[in-house]
């Protein structure tokens, strides 16, 4: 099979893929709706995006801003969590040392009592 035939076969397979998944119909409906608009929208691309179920540019920008704010909050909470875990680990270690040294002192006293 030649290079040109292989390219045509790939195009045909892709066209069938688009048709079988309803893409061609969806795009056709949106383009017809755009064509039938008496007052053409200032942004044809935004019109198409909205008709296909995507957010408007304004909504998209608002969501991006909200996501950035939430990422900052998440990073702050994660840092606080890590610091708290570190403090907890330090407290556990100091408690173990205190308990161990108290036990050693108690054990020494018990040994002296036995004598």
Biopython code that builds the backbone (N, CA, C, O; Angstrom):
import numpy as np
from Bio.PDB.StructureBuilder import StructureBuilder

atoms = [
    (1, "UNK", "N", (0.841, -1.163, 0.000)),
    (1, "UNK", "CA", (0.000, 0.000, 0.000)),
    (1, "UNK", "C", (0.895, 1.236, 0.000)),
    (1, "UNK", "O", (1.836, 1.319, 0.790)),
    (2, "UNK", "N", (0.612, 2.193, -0.873)),
    (2, "UNK", "CA", (1.410, 3.399, -0.965)),
    (2, "UNK", "C", (1.123, 4.351, 0.164)),
    (2, "UNK", "O", (0.155, 4.209, 0.910)),
    (3, "UNK", "N", (1.999, 5.329, 0.264)),
    (3, "UNK", "CA", (1.873, 6.315, 1.342)),
    (3, "UNK", "C", (0.553, 7.077, 1.222)),
    (3, "UNK", "O", (-0.115, 7.331, 2.225)),
    (4, "UNK", "N", (0.181, 7.436, 0.003)),
    (4, "UNK", "CA", (-1.059, 8.193, -0.217)),
    (4, "UNK", "C", (-2.284, 7.354, 0.155)),
    (4, "UNK", "O", (-3.229, 7.855, 0.765)),
    (5, "UNK", "N", (-2.256, 6.078, -0.216)),
    (5, "UNK", "CA", (-3.379, 5.180, 0.113)),
    (5, "UNK", "C", (-3.486, 4.973, 1.624)),
    (5, "UNK", "O", (-4.583, 4.912, 2.178)),
    (6, "UNK", "N", (-2.340, 4.867, 2.272)),
    (6, "UNK", "CA", (-2.324, 4.685, 3.735)),
    (6, "UNK", "C", (-2.912, 5.918, 4.417)),
    (6, "UNK", "O", (-3.675, 5.799, 5.375)),
    (7, "UNK", "N", (-2.554, 7.099, 3.920)),
    (7, "UNK", "CA", (-3.073, 8.348, 4.459)),
    (7, "UNK", "C", (-4.584, 8.433, 4.276)),
    (7, "UNK", "O", (-5.296, 8.853, 5.188)),
    (8, "UNK", "N", (-5.071, 8.043, 3.119)),
    (8, "UNK", "CA", (-6.508, 8.049, 2.834)),
    (8, "UNK", "C", (-7.246, 7.066, 3.746)),
    (8, "UNK", "O", (-8.337, 7.358, 4.236)),
    (9, "UNK", "N", (-6.637, 5.901, 3.965)),
    (9, "UNK", "CA", (-7.247, 4.899, 4.839)),
    (9, "UNK", "C", (-7.360, 5.424, 6.270)),
    (9, "UNK", "O", (-8.365, 5.188, 6.942)),
    (10, "UNK", "N", (-6.327, 6.136, 6.738)),
    (10, "UNK", "CA", (-6.366, 6.726, 8.075)),
    (10, "UNK", "C", (-7.456, 7.789, 8.170)),
    (10, "UNK", "O", (-8.172, 7.860, 9.169)),
    (11, "UNK", "N", (-7.581, 8.616, 7.132)),
    (11, "UNK", "CA", (-8.623, 9.636, 7.107)),
    (11, "UNK", "C", (-10.000, 9.000, 7.168)),
    (11, "UNK", "O", (-10.871, 9.449, 7.913)),
    (12, "UNK", "N", (-10.188, 7.958, 6.385)),
    (12, "UNK", "CA", (-11.482, 7.273, 6.344)),
    (12, "UNK", "C", (-11.804, 6.638, 7.695)),
    (12, "UNK", "O", (-12.942, 6.708, 8.159)),
    (13, "UNK", "N", (-10.817, 6.026, 8.317)),
    (13, "UNK", "CA", (-11.022, 5.405, 9.635)),
    (13, "UNK", "C", (-11.384, 6.473, 10.665)),
    (13, "UNK", "O", (-12.245, 6.250, 11.517)),
    (14, "UNK", "N", (-10.732, 7.621, 10.589)),
    (14, "UNK", "CA", (-11.021, 8.699, 11.525)),
    (14, "UNK", "C", (-12.428, 9.251, 11.292)),
    (14, "UNK", "O", (-13.150, 9.539, 12.246)),
    (15, "UNK", "N", (-12.813, 9.398, 10.028)),
    (15, "UNK", "CA", (-14.157, 9.879, 9.696)),
    (15, "UNK", "C", (-15.206, 8.923, 10.251)),
    (15, "UNK", "O", (-16.203, 9.361, 10.825)),
    (16, "UNK", "N", (-14.990, 7.628, 10.087)),
    (16, "UNK", "CA", (-15.926, 6.631, 10.620)),
    (16, "UNK", "C", (-15.991, 6.706, 12.151)),
    (16, "UNK", "O", (-17.059, 6.574, 12.748)),
    (17, "UNK", "N", (-14.847, 6.917, 12.756)),
    (17, "UNK", "CA", (-14.783, 7.062, 14.217)),
    (17, "UNK", "C", (-15.625, 8.256, 14.668)),
    (17, "UNK", "O", (-16.414, 8.145, 15.606)),
    (18, "UNK", "N", (-15.451, 9.405, 13.992)),
    (18, "UNK", "CA", (-16.224, 10.600, 14.340)),
    (18, "UNK", "C", (-17.717, 10.375, 14.138)),
    (18, "UNK", "O", (-18.529, 10.794, 14.963)),
    (19, "UNK", "N", (-18.073, 9.726, 13.060)),
    (19, "UNK", "CA", (-19.496, 9.457, 12.790)),
    (19, "UNK", "C", (-20.081, 8.501, 13.818)),
    (19, "UNK", "O", (-21.178, 8.735, 14.326)),
    (20, "UNK", "N", (-19.374, 7.444, 14.127)),
    (20, "UNK", "CA", (-19.902, 6.427, 15.042)),
    (20, "UNK", "C", (-20.049, 6.945, 16.468)),
    (20, "UNK", "O", (-20.833, 6.402, 17.246)),
    (21, "UNK", "N", (-19.303, 7.988, 16.817)),
    (21, "UNK", "CA", (-19.385, 8.561, 18.163)),
    (21, "UNK", "C", (-20.251, 9.811, 18.231)),
    (21, "UNK", "O", (-20.289, 10.488, 19.258)),
    (22, "UNK", "N", (-20.940, 10.117, 17.151)),
    (22, "UNK", "CA", (-21.882, 11.231, 17.137)),
    (22, "UNK", "C", (-21.256, 12.606, 17.019)),
    (22, "UNK", "O", (-21.939, 13.618, 17.175)),
    (23, "UNK", "N", (-19.981, 12.650, 16.750)),
    (23, "UNK", "CA", (-19.280, 13.929, 16.666)),
    (23, "UNK", "C", (-19.730, 14.727, 15.446)),
    (23, "UNK", "O", (-19.971, 15.930, 15.537)),
    (24, "UNK", "N", (-19.840, 14.058, 14.321)),
    (24, "UNK", "CA", (-20.232, 14.742, 13.082)),
    (24, "UNK", "C", (-21.622, 15.354, 13.249)),
    (24, "UNK", "O", (-21.844, 16.502, 12.864)),
    (25, "UNK", "N", (-22.557, 14.596, 13.820)),
    (25, "UNK", "CA", (-23.912, 15.113, 14.027)),
    (25, "UNK", "C", (-23.916, 16.306, 14.988)),
    (25, "UNK", "O", (-24.583, 17.309, 14.731)),
    (26, "UNK", "N", (-23.185, 16.200, 16.077)),
    (26, "UNK", "CA", (-23.145, 17.282, 17.066)),
    (26, "UNK", "C", (-22.565, 18.557, 16.453)),
    (26, "UNK", "O", (-23.101, 19.649, 16.640)),
    (27, "UNK", "N", (-21.471, 18.400, 15.725)),
    (27, "UNK", "CA", (-20.856, 19.578, 15.100)),
    (27, "UNK", "C", (-21.771, 20.176, 14.034)),
    (27, "UNK", "O", (-21.878, 21.396, 13.914)),
    (28, "UNK", "N", (-22.419, 19.322, 13.272)),
    (28, "UNK", "CA", (-23.340, 19.801, 12.235)),
    (28, "UNK", "C", (-24.475, 20.603, 12.865)),
    (28, "UNK", "O", (-24.814, 21.683, 12.381)),
    (29, "UNK", "N", (-25.062, 20.080, 13.940)),
    (29, "UNK", "CA", (-26.161, 20.789, 14.619)),
    (29, "UNK", "C", (-25.713, 22.146, 15.144)),
    (29, "UNK", "O", (-26.441, 23.131, 15.020)),
    (30, "UNK", "N", (-24.533, 22.204, 15.724)),
    (30, "UNK", "CA", (-24.027, 23.465, 16.260)),
    (30, "UNK", "C", (-23.763, 24.463, 15.134)),
    (30, "UNK", "O", (-24.099, 25.642, 15.250)),
    (31, "UNK", "N", (-23.166, 23.991, 14.057)),
    (31, "UNK", "CA", (-22.878, 24.887, 12.940)),
    (31, "UNK", "C", (-24.169, 25.380, 12.272)),
    (31, "UNK", "O", (-24.243, 26.531, 11.842)),
    (32, "UNK", "N", (-25.174, 24.519, 12.185)),
    (32, "UNK", "CA", (-26.471, 24.938, 11.636)),
    (32, "UNK", "C", (-27.096, 25.991, 12.549)),
    (32, "UNK", "O", (-27.638, 26.985, 12.068)),
    (33, "UNK", "N", (-27.022, 25.779, 13.861)),
    (33, "UNK", "CA", (-27.570, 26.752, 14.804)),
    (33, "UNK", "C", (-26.853, 28.094, 14.660)),
    (33, "UNK", "O", (-27.492, 29.144, 14.718)),
    (34, "UNK", "N", (-25.557, 28.069, 14.477)),
    (34, "UNK", "CA", (-24.788, 29.296, 14.277)),
    (34, "UNK", "C", (-25.206, 29.976, 12.978)),
    (34, "UNK", "O", (-25.372, 31.195, 12.939)),
    (35, "UNK", "N", (-25.374, 29.201, 11.928)),
    (35, "UNK", "CA", (-25.786, 29.728, 10.621)),
    (35, "UNK", "C", (-27.161, 30.384, 10.707)),
    (35, "UNK", "O", (-27.410, 31.410, 10.073)),
    (36, "UNK", "N", (-28.051, 29.783, 11.498)),
    (36, "UNK", "CA", (-29.423, 30.275, 11.597)),
    (36, "UNK", "C", (-29.575, 31.473, 12.539)),
    (36, "UNK", "O", (-30.656, 32.057, 12.611)),
    (37, "UNK", "N", (-28.545, 31.840, 13.240)),
    (37, "UNK", "CA", (-28.601, 33.007, 14.129)),
    (37, "UNK", "C", (-28.760, 34.272, 13.293)),
    (37, "UNK", "O", (-27.955, 34.542, 12.401)),
    (38, "UNK", "N", (-29.808, 35.050, 13.590)),
    (38, "UNK", "CA", (-29.988, 36.326, 12.889)),
    (38, "UNK", "C", (-28.898, 37.307, 13.283)),
    (38, "UNK", "O", (-28.285, 37.952, 12.433)),
    (39, "UNK", "N", (-28.666, 37.411, 14.589)),
    (39, "UNK", "CA", (-27.590, 38.265, 15.089)),
    (39, "UNK", "C", (-26.419, 37.356, 15.426)),
    (39, "UNK", "O", (-26.427, 36.655, 16.438)),
    (40, "UNK", "N", (-25.430, 37.382, 14.574)),
    (40, "UNK", "CA", (-24.269, 36.504, 14.778)),
    (40, "UNK", "C", (-23.537, 36.908, 16.056)),
    (40, "UNK", "O", (-23.335, 38.094, 16.315)),
    (41, "UNK", "N", (-23.143, 35.917, 16.849)),
    (41, "UNK", "CA", (-22.420, 36.216, 18.096)),
    (41, "UNK", "C", (-21.049, 36.830, 17.786)),
    (41, "UNK", "O", (-20.460, 36.580, 16.734)),
    (42, "UNK", "N", (-20.567, 37.629, 18.719)),
    (42, "UNK", "CA", (-19.258, 38.258, 18.517)),
    (42, "UNK", "C", (-18.139, 37.226, 18.513)),
    (42, "UNK", "O", (-17.107, 37.419, 17.870)),
    (43, "UNK", "N", (-18.348, 36.131, 19.232)),
    (43, "UNK", "CA", (-17.348, 35.063, 19.266)),
    (43, "UNK", "C", (-18.006, 33.747, 18.836)),
    (43, "UNK", "O", (-18.727, 33.113, 19.607)),
    (44, "UNK", "N", (-17.744, 33.362, 17.610)),
    (44, "UNK", "CA", (-18.304, 32.114, 17.099)),
    (44, "UNK", "C", (-17.762, 30.918, 17.894)),
    (44, "UNK", "O", (-18.479, 29.950, 18.149)),
    (45, "UNK", "N", (-16.501, 31.006, 18.274)),
    (45, "UNK", "CA", (-15.893, 29.909, 19.027)),
    (45, "UNK", "C", (-16.573, 29.736, 20.385)),
    (45, "UNK", "O", (-16.837, 28.610, 20.807)),
    (46, "UNK", "N", (-16.856, 30.840, 21.066)),
    (46, "UNK", "CA", (-17.544, 30.760, 22.362)),
    (46, "UNK", "C", (-18.961, 30.201, 22.175)),
    (46, "UNK", "O", (-19.429, 29.411, 22.995)),
    (47, "UNK", "N", (-19.629, 30.601, 21.121)),
    (47, "UNK", "CA", (-20.966, 30.081, 20.804)),
    (47, "UNK", "C", (-20.918, 28.561, 20.647)),
    (47, "UNK", "O", (-21.756, 27.844, 21.193)),
    (48, "UNK", "N", (-19.939, 28.088, 19.906)),
    (48, "UNK", "CA", (-19.796, 26.645, 19.662)),
    (48, "UNK", "C", (-19.472, 25.918, 20.969)),
    (48, "UNK", "O", (-20.041, 24.864, 21.254)),
    (49, "UNK", "N", (-18.564, 26.480, 21.754)),
    (49, "UNK", "CA", (-18.205, 25.849, 23.028)),
    (49, "UNK", "C", (-19.416, 25.724, 23.938)),
    (49, "UNK", "O", (-19.642, 24.671, 24.535)),
    (50, "UNK", "N", (-20.191, 26.788, 24.044)),
    (50, "UNK", "CA", (-21.372, 26.760, 24.907)),
    (50, "UNK", "C", (-22.390, 25.743, 24.402)),
    (50, "UNK", "O", (-22.978, 25.006, 25.193)),
    (51, "UNK", "N", (-22.600, 25.700, 23.091)),
    (51, "UNK", "CA", (-23.574, 24.762, 22.522)),
    (51, "UNK", "C", (-23.143, 23.307, 22.697)),
    (51, "UNK", "O", (-23.981, 22.408, 22.765)),
    (52, "UNK", "N", (-21.856, 23.088, 22.767)),
    (52, "UNK", "CA", (-21.362, 21.723, 22.967)),
    (52, "UNK", "C", (-21.286, 21.357, 24.453)),
    (52, "UNK", "O", (-20.855, 20.261, 24.810)),
    (53, "UNK", "N", (-21.708, 22.282, 25.306)),
    (53, "UNK", "CA", (-21.776, 21.969, 26.729)),
    (53, "UNK", "C", (-20.616, 22.475, 27.545)),
    (53, "UNK", "O", (-20.542, 22.205, 28.743)),
    (54, "UNK", "N", (-19.714, 23.197, 26.929)),
    (54, "UNK", "CA", (-18.590, 23.739, 27.672)),
    (54, "UNK", "C", (-18.973, 25.039, 28.355)),
    (54, "UNK", "O", (-19.982, 25.649, 28.003)),
    (55, "UNK", "N", (-18.187, 25.467, 29.318)),
    (55, "UNK", "CA", (-18.482, 26.723, 30.008)),
    (55, "UNK", "C", (-18.143, 27.915, 29.115)),
    (55, "UNK", "O", (-17.338, 27.808, 28.190)),
    (56, "UNK", "N", (-18.768, 29.039, 29.408)),
    (56, "UNK", "CA", (-18.420, 30.263, 28.690)),
    (56, "UNK", "C", (-17.024, 30.688, 29.139)),
    (56, "UNK", "O", (-16.490, 30.170, 30.120)),
    (57, "UNK", "N", (-16.452, 31.619, 28.422)),
    (57, "UNK", "CA", (-15.117, 32.096, 28.773)),
    (57, "UNK", "C", (-15.137, 32.701, 30.173)),
    (57, "UNK", "O", (-14.219, 32.476, 30.962)),
    (58, "UNK", "N", (-16.183, 33.468, 30.483)),
    (58, "UNK", "CA", (-16.281, 34.090, 31.807)),
    (58, "UNK", "C", (-16.358, 33.031, 32.903)),
    (58, "UNK", "O", (-15.671, 33.138, 33.919)),
    (59, "UNK", "N", (-17.188, 32.015, 32.703)),
    (59, "UNK", "CA", (-17.324, 30.944, 33.693)),
    (59, "UNK", "C", (-16.012, 30.176, 33.812)),
    (59, "UNK", "O", (-15.590, 29.833, 34.917)),
    (60, "UNK", "N", (-15.372, 29.907, 32.688)),
    (60, "UNK", "CA", (-14.091, 29.192, 32.689)),
    (60, "UNK", "C", (-13.051, 29.982, 33.487)),
    (60, "UNK", "O", (-12.340, 29.413, 34.315)),
    (61, "UNK", "N", (-12.963, 31.286, 33.239)),
    (61, "UNK", "CA", (-11.998, 32.120, 33.961)),
    (61, "UNK", "C", (-12.305, 32.152, 35.450)),
    (61, "UNK", "O", (-11.393, 32.117, 36.276)),
    (62, "UNK", "N", (-13.599, 32.219, 35.797)),
    (62, "UNK", "CA", (-13.997, 32.205, 37.206)),
    (62, "UNK", "C", (-13.583, 30.879, 37.861)),
    (62, "UNK", "O", (-13.075, 30.864, 38.982)),
    (63, "UNK", "N", (-13.807, 29.772, 37.149)),
    (63, "UNK", "CA", (-13.427, 28.456, 37.682)),
    (63, "UNK", "C", (-11.907, 28.335, 37.833)),
    (63, "UNK", "O", (-11.424, 27.747, 38.801)),
    (64, "UNK", "N", (-11.165, 28.884, 36.888)),
    (64, "UNK", "CA", (-9.706, 28.857, 36.968)),
    (64, "UNK", "C", (-9.229, 29.644, 38.194)),
    (64, "UNK", "O", (-8.329, 29.208, 38.911)),
    (65, "UNK", "N", (-9.844, 30.802, 38.422)),
    (65, "UNK", "CA", (-9.484, 31.631, 39.574)),
    (65, "UNK", "C", (-9.811, 30.909, 40.879)),
    (65, "UNK", "O", (-9.019, 30.904, 41.821)),
    (66, "UNK", "N", (-10.990, 30.303, 40.913)),
    (66, "UNK", "CA", (-11.405, 29.554, 42.105)),
    (66, "UNK", "C", (-10.463, 28.388, 42.365)),
    (66, "UNK", "O", (-10.104, 28.109, 43.509)),
    (67, "UNK", "N", (-10.067, 27.713, 41.300)),
    (67, "UNK", "CA", (-9.149, 26.585, 41.445)),
    (67, "UNK", "C", (-7.794, 27.056, 41.982)),
    (67, "UNK", "O", (-7.192, 26.383, 42.818)),
    (68, "UNK", "N", (-7.316, 28.204, 41.507)),
    (68, "UNK", "CA", (-6.040, 28.740, 41.994)),
    (68, "UNK", "C", (-6.140, 29.070, 43.486)),
    (68, "UNK", "O", (-5.223, 28.773, 44.252)),
    (69, "UNK", "N", (-7.261, 29.687, 43.897)),
    (69, "UNK", "CA", (-7.466, 30.000, 45.318)),
    (69, "UNK", "C", (-7.494, 28.730, 46.165)),
    (69, "UNK", "O", (-6.886, 28.668, 47.234)),
    (70, "UNK", "N", (-8.208, 27.723, 45.673)),
    (70, "UNK", "CA", (-8.291, 26.458, 46.405)),
    (70, "UNK", "C", (-6.935, 25.768, 46.479)),
    (70, "UNK", "O", (-6.627, 25.121, 47.480)),
    (71, "UNK", "N", (-6.118, 25.897, 45.433)),
    (71, "UNK", "CA", (-4.783, 25.298, 45.448)),
    (71, "UNK", "C", (-3.928, 25.952, 46.528)),
    (71, "UNK", "O", (-3.184, 25.270, 47.233)),
    (72, "UNK", "N", (-4.034, 27.276, 46.657)),
    (72, "UNK", "CA", (-3.289, 27.994, 47.698)),
    (72, "UNK", "C", (-3.732, 27.514, 49.077)),
    (72, "UNK", "O", (-2.897, 27.235, 49.937)),
    (73, "UNK", "N", (-5.046, 27.416, 49.290)),
    (73, "UNK", "CA", (-5.562, 26.934, 50.579)),
    (73, "UNK", "C", (-5.096, 25.512, 50.863)),
    (73, "UNK", "O", (-4.710, 25.183, 51.985)),
    (74, "UNK", "N", (-5.137, 24.668, 49.821)),
    (74, "UNK", "CA", (-4.690, 23.279, 49.973)),
    (74, "UNK", "C", (-3.224, 23.238, 50.382)),
    (74, "UNK", "O", (-2.853, 22.500, 51.294)),
    (75, "UNK", "N", (-2.388, 24.028, 49.709)),
    (75, "UNK", "CA", (-0.963, 24.046, 50.034)),
    (75, "UNK", "C", (-0.731, 24.504, 51.471)),
    (75, "UNK", "O", (0.117, 23.955, 52.174)),
    (76, "UNK", "N", (-1.493, 25.519, 51.906)),
    (76, "UNK", "CA", (-1.363, 25.994, 53.283)),
    (76, "UNK", "C", (-1.775, 24.916, 54.277)),
    (76, "UNK", "O", (-1.090, 24.691, 55.274)),
    (77, "UNK", "N", (-2.898, 24.248, 54.005)),
    (77, "UNK", "CA", (-3.363, 23.179, 54.898)),
    (77, "UNK", "C", (-2.390, 22.008, 54.932)),
    (77, "UNK", "O", (-2.162, 21.408, 55.983)),
    (78, "UNK", "N", (-1.825, 21.692, 53.783)),
    (78, "UNK", "CA", (-0.862, 20.600, 53.726)),
    (78, "UNK", "C", (0.378, 20.938, 54.549)),
    (78, "UNK", "O", (0.893, 20.086, 55.275)),
    (79, "UNK", "N", (0.859, 22.173, 54.440)),
    (79, "UNK", "CA", (2.022, 22.594, 55.222)),
    (79, "UNK", "C", (1.703, 22.539, 56.715)),
    (79, "UNK", "O", (2.530, 22.082, 57.504)),
    (80, "UNK", "N", (0.520, 22.997, 57.109)),
    (80, "UNK", "CA", (0.094, 22.947, 58.514)),
    (80, "UNK", "C", (0.016, 21.501, 58.990)),
    (80, "UNK", "O", (0.457, 21.177, 60.093)),
    (81, "UNK", "N", (-0.542, 20.644, 58.159)),
    (81, "UNK", "CA", (-0.657, 19.225, 58.506)),
    (81, "UNK", "C", (0.730, 18.607, 58.718)),
    (81, "UNK", "O", (0.944, 17.876, 59.685)),
    (82, "UNK", "N", (1.648, 18.896, 57.834)),
    (82, "UNK", "CA", (3.001, 18.336, 57.967)),
    (82, "UNK", "C", (3.663, 18.836, 59.238)),
    (82, "UNK", "O", (4.329, 18.073, 59.938)),
    (83, "UNK", "N", (3.481, 20.118, 59.536)),
    (83, "UNK", "CA", (4.063, 20.689, 60.756)),
    (83, "UNK", "C", (3.445, 20.040, 61.994)),
    (83, "UNK", "O", (4.150, 19.726, 62.952)),
    (84, "UNK", "N", (2.147, 19.842, 61.970)),
    (84, "UNK", "CA", (1.457, 19.209, 63.098)),
    (84, "UNK", "C", (1.936, 17.770, 63.277)),
    (84, "UNK", "O", (2.154, 17.321, 64.402)),
    (85, "UNK", "N", (2.096, 17.060, 62.183)),
    (85, "UNK", "CA", (2.607, 15.680, 62.267)),
    (85, "UNK", "C", (4.008, 15.646, 62.850)),
    (85, "UNK", "O", (4.345, 14.763, 63.639)),
    (86, "UNK", "N", (4.826, 16.624, 62.450)),
    (86, "UNK", "CA", (6.197, 16.704, 62.974)),
    (86, "UNK", "C", (6.167, 16.972, 64.474)),
    (86, "UNK", "O", (6.901, 16.340, 65.234)),
    (87, "UNK", "N", (5.322, 17.905, 64.902)),
    (87, "UNK", "CA", (5.196, 18.215, 66.330)),
    (87, "UNK", "C", (4.698, 17.007, 67.106)),
    (87, "UNK", "O", (5.186, 16.725, 68.201)),
    (88, "UNK", "N", (3.736, 16.297, 66.548)),
    (88, "UNK", "CA", (3.210, 15.101, 67.205)),
    (88, "UNK", "C", (4.302, 14.053, 67.363)),
    (88, "UNK", "O", (4.422, 13.427, 68.416)),
    (89, "UNK", "N", (5.085, 13.867, 66.329)),
    (89, "UNK", "CA", (6.179, 12.886, 66.389)),
    (89, "UNK", "C", (7.194, 13.292, 67.455)),
    (89, "UNK", "O", (7.701, 12.441, 68.186)),
    (90, "UNK", "N", (7.492, 14.590, 67.548)),
    (90, "UNK", "CA", (8.423, 15.076, 68.571)),
    (90, "UNK", "C", (7.859, 14.847, 69.964)),
    (90, "UNK", "O", (8.586, 14.462, 70.880)),
    (91, "UNK", "N", (6.557, 15.086, 70.123)),
    (91, "UNK", "CA", (5.925, 14.848, 71.427)),
    (91, "UNK", "C", (5.949, 13.365, 71.789)),
    (91, "UNK", "O", (6.206, 13.003, 72.937)),
    (92, "UNK", "N", (5.681, 12.521, 70.813)),
    (92, "UNK", "CA", (5.736, 11.070, 71.066)),
    (92, "UNK", "C", (7.135, 10.668, 71.501)),
    (92, "UNK", "O", (7.303, 9.921, 72.465)),
    (93, "UNK", "N", (8.135, 11.163, 70.788)),
    (93, "UNK", "CA", (9.522, 10.818, 71.121)),
    (93, "UNK", "C", (9.908, 11.333, 72.505)),
    (93, "UNK", "O", (10.563, 10.622, 73.267)),
    (94, "UNK", "N", (9.512, 12.554, 72.836)),
    (94, "UNK", "CA", (9.850, 13.090, 74.167)),
    (94, "UNK", "C", (9.104, 12.315, 75.251)),
    (94, "UNK", "O", (9.635, 12.115, 76.344)),
    (95, "UNK", "N", (7.877, 11.877, 74.959)),
    (95, "UNK", "CA", (7.112, 11.085, 75.927)),
    (95, "UNK", "C", (7.786, 9.729, 76.149)),
    (95, "UNK", "O", (7.874, 9.253, 77.281)),
    (96, "UNK", "N", (8.250, 9.124, 75.089)),
    (96, "UNK", "CA", (8.938, 7.831, 75.212)),
    (96, "UNK", "C", (10.191, 7.994, 76.048)),
    (96, "UNK", "O", (10.480, 7.159, 76.905)),
    (97, "UNK", "N", (10.936, 9.061, 75.809)),
    (97, "UNK", "CA", (12.156, 9.305, 76.585)),
    (97, "UNK", "C", (11.800, 9.542, 78.051)),
    (97, "UNK", "O", (12.471, 9.013, 78.937)),
    (98, "UNK", "N", (10.764, 10.322, 78.318)),
    (98, "UNK", "CA", (10.338, 10.598, 79.692)),
    (98, "UNK", "C", (9.887, 9.319, 80.385)),
    (98, "UNK", "O", (10.270, 9.055, 81.524)),
    (99, "UNK", "N", (9.070, 8.528, 79.693)),
    (99, "UNK", "CA", (8.583, 7.274, 80.271)),
    (99, "UNK", "C", (9.749, 6.330, 80.529)),
    (99, "UNK", "O", (9.812, 5.686, 81.576)),
    (100, "UNK", "N", (10.674, 6.248, 79.573)),
    (100, "UNK", "CA", (11.820, 5.358, 79.718)),
    (100, "UNK", "C", (12.694, 5.809, 80.886)),
    (100, "UNK", "O", (13.112, 4.984, 81.698)),
    (101, "UNK", "N", (12.974, 7.111, 80.980)),
    (101, "UNK", "CA", (13.833, 7.577, 82.076)),
    (101, "UNK", "C", (13.119, 7.444, 83.418)),
    (101, "UNK", "O", (13.770, 7.144, 84.419)),
    (102, "UNK", "N", (11.825, 7.652, 83.475)),
    (102, "UNK", "CA", (11.055, 7.464, 84.697)),
    (102, "UNK", "C", (11.070, 6.000, 85.094)),
    (102, "UNK", "O", (11.213, 5.667, 86.270)),
    (103, "UNK", "N", (10.921, 5.120, 84.098)),
    (103, "UNK", "CA", (10.939, 3.689, 84.364)),
    (103, "UNK", "C", (12.304, 3.267, 84.890)),
    (103, "UNK", "O", (12.397, 2.455, 85.811)),
    (104, "UNK", "N", (13.376, 3.827, 84.295)),
    (104, "UNK", "CA", (14.727, 3.499, 84.760)),
    (104, "UNK", "C", (14.906, 3.936, 86.210)),
    (104, "UNK", "O", (15.478, 3.202, 87.016)),
    (105, "UNK", "N", (14.424, 5.117, 86.538)),
    (105, "UNK", "CA", (14.527, 5.625, 87.908)),
    (105, "UNK", "C", (13.711, 4.748, 88.842)),
    (105, "UNK", "O", (14.161, 4.417, 89.939)),
    (106, "UNK", "N", (12.519, 4.373, 88.415)),
    (106, "UNK", "CA", (11.652, 3.513, 89.213)),
    (106, "UNK", "C", (12.287, 2.149, 89.378)),
    (106, "UNK", "O", (12.246, 1.579, 90.468)),
    (107, "UNK", "N", (12.871, 1.614, 88.321)),
    (107, "UNK", "CA", (13.528, 0.303, 88.388)),
    (107, "UNK", "C", (14.696, 0.353, 89.379)),
    (107, "UNK", "O", (14.901, -0.577, 90.158)),
    (108, "UNK", "N", (15.461, 1.459, 89.337)),
    (108, "UNK", "CA", (16.602, 1.598, 90.276)),
    (108, "UNK", "C", (16.085, 1.658, 91.715)),
    (108, "UNK", "O", (16.678, 1.069, 92.619)),
    (109, "UNK", "N", (14.993, 2.362, 91.914)),
    (109, "UNK", "CA", (14.422, 2.456, 93.269)),
    (109, "UNK", "C", (13.931, 1.095, 93.724)),
    (109, "UNK", "O", (14.110, 0.735, 94.887)),
    (110, "UNK", "N", (13.315, 0.331, 92.831)),
    (110, "UNK", "CA", (12.840, -1.014, 93.160)),
    (110, "UNK", "C", (14.026, -1.901, 93.530)),
    (110, "UNK", "O", (13.935, -2.696, 94.466)),
    (111, "UNK", "N", (15.121, -1.774, 92.817)),
    (111, "UNK", "CA", (16.303, -2.579, 93.110)),
    (111, "UNK", "C", (16.850, -2.225, 94.504)),
    (111, "UNK", "O", (17.267, -3.102, 95.261)),
    (112, "UNK", "N", (16.839, -0.938, 94.821)),
    (112, "UNK", "CA", (17.326, -0.497, 96.135)),
    (112, "UNK", "C", (16.406, -0.979, 97.243)),
    (112, "UNK", "O", (16.863, -1.299, 98.341)),
    (113, "UNK", "N", (15.109, -1.033, 96.958)),
    (113, "UNK", "CA", (14.148, -1.494, 97.949)),
    (113, "UNK", "C", (14.362, -2.986, 98.241)),
    (113, "UNK", "O", (14.158, -3.442, 99.366)),
    (114, "UNK", "N", (14.771, -3.730, 97.224)),
    (114, "UNK", "CA", (14.972, -5.171, 97.407)),
    (114, "UNK", "C", (16.195, -5.448, 98.275)),
    (114, "UNK", "O", (16.269, -6.476, 98.948)),
    (115, "UNK", "N", (17.120, -4.556, 98.254)),
    (115, "UNK", "CA", (18.367, -4.782, 99.009)),
    (115, "UNK", "C", (18.140, -4.582, 100.439)),
    (115, "UNK", "O", (19.066, -4.726, 101.237)),
]
sb = StructureBuilder()
sb.init_structure("model")
sb.init_model(0)
sb.init_chain("A")
sb.init_seg("    ")
for serial, (resi, resn, name, xyz) in enumerate(atoms, 1):
    if name == "N":
        sb.init_residue(resn, " ", resi, " ")
    sb.init_atom(name, np.array(xyz, "f"), 0.0, 1.0, " ", f" {name:<3s}", serial, name[0])
structure = sb.get_structure()
